[in-house]
Structure formats: structure tokens, C-alpha cells
């Protein structure tokens, strides 16, 4: 067992013992070794020559960023960068899973090996949502399932079947071992809140899990996309416009990610809990992309996202305001 694994296990034990001071000390040591782990030279102070050698080596090996193939996303957010983590967050029901599956399927069609690790849905339920996107139908029949299967089975798209309760650290180990063994190129984890759910010390658990996910991305030089929830509003009928501070939990996944995208499709305020078709995607931490907002339309009957114009969102908002005043 290497030093990083030893520190991780010790930090986990401290967390179980509710020794937060010990946990914090071990966690800091773990982060230090995590940064050191990927270093291929003795000194961590790199010269420009060493960095440029690395750039040329990657170019020679054909290692490039990974475009999703969804044009409006790549234009707004840029391609997925190896060794980086990304977050897609939103209120419950905002369409995060649909968006993530749109991206995952586009990557799989481009001959990428993609693992959609979903803890909320059984594998056949994930298949149903994906098949709906492929067939452009919200409700699919047996023929749609067969036709979707004929397209999926020849790609590198992989599903996950949850097998009951498993401690969060065991789930993380399962993800790490499978990604290494299967040579997965892009991982989607749906969702972080389910993964790190514990009775006590949930913030510390999330910090440790986030560091482990980031470490896996750096170790294998792959992008990992994590789906996460925003804090649930006190009133189910009202959802304030979210921002980066609305992220649920400790904020560790936000700090570790290269970008955190907040998906917002506001409620229509009719009491039916339905959402506007047009919403937006907010880049909360644009390290590589352009940042700002990208207005998007969700065609629920086709389980597909399309680009939209700001005026479409504003019209929806004004119409809702008039209805309230009336």
C-alpha cells in the first residue's frame, strides 16, 4: 500500500471516529502527496523547457482535449480537458441527468469509452432515458428500445447497476478500480450527494471524496463530470435564480473543479411544478471556457437540449410576471 492510500485510509478512520482535527491534518498531508504523485521529476519547480517538453510529448502522442461533439456546449464551455473535473448542478428536476446523458452519448458516438455511473437510476432506467434521447421520444416502446440498443451496443457507452447500499469509500474504490481496468476515457458520476451521503461529518466526507475524484482524473489524465444538487429552496413553489454559492454541501467539489455549470429552468409558477422550456446554463468558475450564461431549450418530448436566445427566456419571465400580477 502506498503513502497516499495509507493517508486516505487513516483520514477515513479519523472521520469515522469523529476526530476532525486529526482528519484535517491527514487530509492536508493527502493533498500534498496528491500533488506530488504526478510529478515525473525530482524538483516540483519546473522550468519552461520541462513544461514545453511535456507539451510536445503530448502532441506527439496525439493527446488532445476532448470535444463533446455537442456544438453549442463546446462553443460555450470548450472541450473537456484531461485531468480535470467538472460539475453540472441544478435544482431537483431541472434536467441535469438529461443534459449529462446528451453529452455522454455524443462522446460515445465519437468512439470514446464513456462510463455513466448513475446511483439514482437502475441501469435499465438509465437506458430508457438515453434511448428516449436517441429516439427523440419521452416515452419509448419496445421497438424504440430495440432500435436504440442497436445503436448503443456498438459504442463505448457503459452503464452502472446499483447493487444496494455501499459505503461511500467502497463506491469510490469501485469507480477507481473500474476506470483503470476498463480504460474509460470519460466518467460521469450521477450524483455526488448520493455518493457521499453519510449520517455524520458529511462536509468532511465530501472534501475527501472530491480530492479522490480529482486525483483519479489527474492520475489517468481523463475528464470526470460530476452531477450535483443545489440547495433546495424553502418554498417548493419559488426557486431563486441560483449562483455558485447555491451549491449544496461543503463547496469542495466546486473548489476542485475546473468549471461548475449551474443549470436553471425556472418553475412556471402555476402550482403544477412544471418548468419553462427555456432556461440557462451558468458557468460558475470559467477556468477554460468563456464564462457567463448560455440560454438553452429543453425539448422534453425529445429528451434533448438545444441552444436558445436570451429573448426567449425573457419572454417566459415576463409572461410569468404578468400571470402573477393578474
C-alpha positions as CSV (number, residue, x, y, z in Angstrom):
1,X,0.0,0.0,0.0
2,X,1.5,3.4,-1.0
3,X,1.6,6.5,1.2
4,X,-1.5,8.1,-0.4
5,X,-3.6,5.0,0.2
6,X,-2.3,4.9,3.8
7,X,-3.2,8.5,4.4
8,X,-6.6,8.1,2.8
9,X,-7.4,5.1,5.0
10,X,-6.2,6.9,8.1
11,X,-8.2,10.0,7.2
12,X,-11.3,7.8,6.7
13,X,-10.8,6.2,10.1
14,X,-10.4,9.6,11.7
15,X,-13.7,10.6,10.1
16,X,-15.4,7.5,11.5
17,X,-14.0,8.3,14.9
18,X,-15.3,11.9,14.5
19,X,-11.7,13.2,15.2
20,X,-12.0,16.3,13.0
21,X,-8.6,17.7,14.0
22,X,-6.8,14.5,13.1
23,X,-8.9,14.3,9.9
24,X,-7.9,17.8,8.8
25,X,-4.2,17.1,9.4
26,X,-4.3,13.8,7.5
27,X,-6.3,15.4,4.7
28,X,-3.7,18.2,4.2
29,X,-1.0,15.6,4.0
30,X,-3.0,13.6,1.5
31,X,-3.4,16.7,-0.7
32,X,0.3,17.3,-0.6
33,X,1.1,13.8,-1.7
34,X,-1.6,14.0,-4.4
35,X,0.2,17.0,-6.0
36,X,3.5,15.2,-5.7
37,X,2.2,12.0,-7.1
38,X,2.0,13.1,-10.7
39,X,5.4,14.8,-10.7
40,X,7.9,13.0,-13.0
41,X,11.0,14.8,-11.9
42,X,12.7,15.3,-8.6
43,X,12.0,19.1,-8.2
44,X,8.5,20.4,-8.3
45,X,9.8,23.7,-9.7
46,X,9.6,23.2,-13.4
47,X,11.5,25.1,-16.0
48,X,9.8,26.3,-19.2
49,X,11.9,23.7,-21.0
50,X,10.4,20.9,-19.0
51,X,6.9,22.2,-19.5
52,X,7.4,22.6,-23.2
53,X,8.8,19.1,-23.4
54,X,5.6,17.8,-21.8
55,X,3.5,19.8,-24.4
56,X,5.5,18.4,-27.3
57,X,5.3,14.8,-25.9
58,X,1.5,15.1,-25.6
59,X,1.3,16.4,-29.1
60,X,3.5,13.6,-30.4
61,X,1.3,11.0,-28.7
62,X,-1.8,12.6,-30.1
63,X,-3.1,13.5,-26.6
64,X,-5.7,16.3,-27.1
65,X,-8.6,17.9,-25.3
66,X,-11.9,16.0,-25.8
67,X,-14.7,17.9,-27.5
68,X,-18.2,16.6,-26.6
69,X,-19.5,16.9,-30.1
70,X,-22.5,18.9,-28.8
71,X,-21.7,22.1,-30.8
72,X,-23.4,24.7,-28.5
73,X,-21.8,23.1,-25.4
74,X,-18.3,23.1,-26.9
75,X,-18.7,26.7,-28.1
76,X,-19.7,27.8,-24.6
77,X,-17.7,25.6,-22.3
78,X,-14.9,24.4,-24.5
79,X,-13.7,20.8,-24.9
80,X,-13.3,18.6,-21.8
81,X,-9.7,18.8,-20.6
82,X,-7.8,15.7,-19.4
83,X,-7.0,15.6,-15.7
84,X,-9.9,18.0,-14.9
85,X,-13.2,17.6,-13.1
86,X,-16.4,19.4,-14.0
87,X,-19.7,19.9,-12.2
88,X,-23.2,20.1,-13.5
89,X,-25.5,21.4,-10.8
90,X,-29.2,22.4,-10.6
91,X,-32.3,22.2,-8.5
92,X,-34.1,18.8,-8.4
93,X,-36.0,18.2,-11.7
94,X,-34.0,20.9,-13.7
95,X,-32.8,18.3,-16.2
96,X,-29.3,17.6,-15.1
97,X,-29.3,13.9,-15.9
98,X,-30.8,14.6,-19.4
99,X,-28.1,17.1,-20.1
100,X,-25.4,14.8,-18.9
101,X,-26.7,11.9,-21.0
102,X,-26.8,14.2,-24.1
103,X,-23.1,14.9,-23.6
104,X,-22.2,11.3,-22.7
105,X,-24.0,9.9,-25.8
106,X,-22.3,12.4,-28.1
107,X,-18.9,11.4,-26.7
108,X,-19.8,7.7,-27.1
109,X,-20.8,8.3,-30.8
110,X,-17.4,9.8,-31.3
111,X,-15.8,6.5,-30.4
112,X,-15.0,7.5,-26.8
113,X,-15.3,4.9,-24.0
114,X,-17.7,6.6,-21.6
115,X,-19.0,5.3,-18.2
116,X,-22.2,6.8,-16.9
117,X,-22.0,5.9,-13.2
118,X,-25.6,6.6,-12.0
119,X,-26.6,5.9,-8.4
120,X,-30.2,7.2,-8.7
121,X,-31.4,5.0,-11.6
122,X,-31.1,1.3,-12.3
123,X,-29.1,0.5,-15.5
124,X,-32.3,-0.2,-17.4
125,X,-33.8,3.1,-16.3
126,X,-30.7,5.0,-17.5
127,X,-31.0,3.0,-20.7
128,X,-34.6,4.2,-21.0
129,X,-33.7,7.9,-20.7
130,X,-30.8,7.5,-23.1
131,X,-33.0,5.6,-25.6
132,X,-35.6,8.4,-25.4
133,X,-32.9,10.9,-26.3
134,X,-31.6,8.7,-29.2
135,X,-35.2,8.1,-30.5
136,X,-36.3,11.7,-29.7
137,X,-39.2,10.4,-27.6
138,X,-40.1,11.0,-23.9
139,X,-42.0,7.7,-23.9
140,X,-40.5,4.7,-25.8
141,X,-41.9,1.4,-26.8
142,X,-40.3,-2.0,-27.4
143,X,-39.4,-1.1,-31.0
144,X,-37.6,2.1,-29.8
145,X,-35.7,0.0,-27.2
146,X,-34.5,-2.4,-29.9
147,X,-33.5,0.4,-32.3
148,X,-31.7,2.3,-29.5
149,X,-29.9,-0.9,-28.4
150,X,-28.7,-1.4,-32.0
151,X,-27.0,2.0,-31.9
152,X,-25.7,1.8,-28.3
153,X,-24.2,-1.7,-28.3
154,X,-21.6,-0.8,-30.9
155,X,-20.3,2.2,-29.0
156,X,-18.1,2.6,-25.9
157,X,-21.1,3.7,-23.7
158,X,-21.1,1.8,-20.4
159,X,-23.9,1.7,-17.7
160,X,-23.9,1.1,-14.0
161,X,-26.2,-1.1,-12.0
162,X,-26.5,0.0,-8.3
163,X,-26.5,-3.1,-6.1
164,X,-27.9,-1.7,-2.9
165,X,-26.1,0.2,-0.1
166,X,-22.4,0.5,-0.2
167,X,-20.2,2.8,2.0
168,X,-19.0,5.9,0.1
169,X,-15.3,4.9,0.2
170,X,-16.1,1.5,-1.2
171,X,-18.0,3.1,-4.1
172,X,-15.1,5.4,-4.8
173,X,-12.7,2.4,-4.8
174,X,-15.1,0.7,-7.2
175,X,-15.0,3.7,-9.5
176,X,-11.2,4.0,-9.4
177,X,-10.6,0.2,-10.0
178,X,-13.1,0.0,-12.9
179,X,-11.9,3.1,-14.7
180,X,-8.3,1.8,-14.5
181,X,-9.2,-1.7,-15.6
182,X,-11.6,-0.7,-18.4
183,X,-9.5,2.2,-19.8
184,X,-12.5,4.5,-19.5
185,X,-11.9,7.8,-21.3
186,X,-14.6,10.0,-19.7
187,X,-16.6,9.3,-16.5
188,X,-19.9,10.8,-15.4
189,X,-20.9,10.5,-11.8
190,X,-24.6,11.0,-11.1
191,X,-24.7,12.3,-8.4
192,X,-22.2,13.4,-5.7
193,X,-24.8,13.9,-3.0
194,X,-25.9,10.3,-3.2
195,X,-22.3,9.1,-3.4
196,X,-21.2,10.8,-0.2
197,X,-24.4,10.6,1.9
198,X,-23.5,9.9,5.5
199,X,-25.1,10.4,8.9
200,X,-22.3,12.5,10.3
201,X,-19.4,14.7,9.0
202,X,-20.9,14.9,5.5
203,X,-18.8,18.0,4.7
204,X,-15.5,16.3,5.6
205,X,-16.6,13.2,3.6
206,X,-17.4,15.4,0.6
207,X,-13.9,17.0,0.8
208,X,-12.2,13.7,0.9
209,X,-14.3,12.2,-2.0
210,X,-13.8,15.3,-4.1
211,X,-10.0,15.1,-3.6
212,X,-10.1,11.4,-4.6
213,X,-12.1,12.1,-7.7
214,X,-9.8,14.9,-8.7
215,X,-6.8,12.6,-8.0
216,X,-8.2,9.9,-10.3
217,X,-8.7,12.4,-13.1
218,X,-5.1,13.6,-12.8
219,X,-3.7,10.1,-12.4
220,X,-5.3,8.7,-15.5
221,X,-5.5,12.0,-17.4
222,X,-9.2,11.8,-18.1
223,X,-12.1,14.3,-17.5
224,X,-14.6,13.4,-14.9
225,X,-18.1,15.1,-14.9
226,X,-19.9,15.1,-11.6
227,X,-23.7,15.9,-11.3
228,X,-24.6,17.7,-8.1
229,X,-27.7,19.3,-6.5
230,X,-28.3,22.9,-5.4
231,X,-29.7,23.6,-2.0
232,X,-33.5,23.0,-2.1
233,X,-35.5,26.2,-1.6
234,X,-37.6,26.6,1.5
235,X,-40.7,27.1,-0.7
236,X,-41.3,24.5,-3.3
237,X,-43.2,27.0,-5.5
238,X,-40.4,29.5,-5.6
239,X,-36.8,29.0,-6.9
240,X,-34.5,32.0,-6.6
241,X,-32.0,32.4,-9.5
242,X,-29.0,30.3,-8.5
243,X,-25.4,31.1,-8.3
244,X,-22.2,29.4,-7.4
245,X,-22.9,29.8,-3.6
246,X,-26.2,27.9,-4.0
247,X,-24.2,24.6,-4.4
248,X,-25.2,22.0,-1.9
249,X,-22.5,20.8,0.6
250,X,-19.1,21.9,1.6
251,X,-18.1,23.5,-1.7
252,X,-15.1,21.2,-2.0
253,X,-16.2,19.8,-5.4
254,X,-16.7,23.4,-6.6
255,X,-13.2,24.4,-5.5
256,X,-11.6,21.3,-7.1
257,X,-13.4,21.5,-10.4
258,X,-12.2,23.4,-13.4
259,X,-15.7,24.7,-14.0
260,X,-19.1,24.3,-12.3
261,X,-22.1,24.7,-14.6
262,X,-25.4,25.6,-13.0
263,X,-28.5,24.5,-15.0
264,X,-31.6,26.6,-14.3
265,X,-35.0,26.0,-15.8
266,X,-37.4,28.1,-13.6
267,X,-40.8,26.9,-12.5
268,X,-43.7,28.3,-14.3
269,X,-45.4,29.4,-11.0
270,X,-48.7,27.7,-11.9
271,X,-48.5,25.3,-9.0
272,X,-48.0,22.3,-11.3
273,X,-44.3,22.1,-10.6
274,X,-43.6,22.2,-14.4
275,X,-40.7,24.2,-15.8
276,X,-40.2,26.6,-18.6
277,X,-38.8,25.1,-21.7
278,X,-36.1,27.8,-22.0
279,X,-33.6,28.2,-19.2
280,X,-29.9,28.8,-19.0
281,X,-26.5,27.3,-18.2
282,X,-24.4,29.4,-15.9
283,X,-20.6,29.0,-15.9
284,X,-19.8,29.5,-12.2
285,X,-16.0,29.0,-12.5
286,X,-14.8,29.6,-16.1
287,X,-11.2,28.5,-15.9
288,X,-11.1,27.4,-19.6
289,X,-14.4,28.4,-21.2
290,X,-15.9,31.9,-21.9
291,X,-18.0,32.0,-18.8
292,X,-21.3,33.8,-18.4
293,X,-24.7,32.3,-19.4
294,X,-25.8,30.2,-22.3
295,X,-29.5,30.1,-22.8
296,X,-30.8,26.6,-23.7
297,X,-34.1,25.0,-24.6
298,X,-35.1,21.6,-23.3
299,X,-37.3,19.7,-25.6
300,X,-38.8,17.3,-23.1
301,X,-40.7,15.2,-25.7
302,X,-37.3,14.5,-27.3
303,X,-35.1,14.5,-24.2
304,X,-32.7,16.8,-26.0
305,X,-31.2,20.3,-25.3
306,X,-30.8,22.9,-28.0
307,X,-29.4,26.5,-27.9
308,X,-31.9,29.3,-27.3
309,X,-31.8,33.1,-27.4
310,X,-31.9,35.4,-24.3
311,X,-35.1,37.0,-25.6
312,X,-36.9,33.6,-25.3
313,X,-36.0,33.4,-21.7
314,X,-37.1,37.0,-21.0
315,X,-40.4,36.4,-22.7
316,X,-41.1,33.5,-20.5
317,X,-40.2,35.5,-17.4
318,X,-42.4,38.5,-18.4
319,X,-45.3,36.2,-19.2
320,X,-44.9,34.6,-15.7
321,X,-44.8,38.0,-14.1
322,X,-48.0,39.1,-15.9
323,X,-49.7,36.0,-14.7
324,X,-48.7,36.7,-11.1
325,X,-49.9,40.3,-11.3
326,X,-53.2,39.2,-12.9
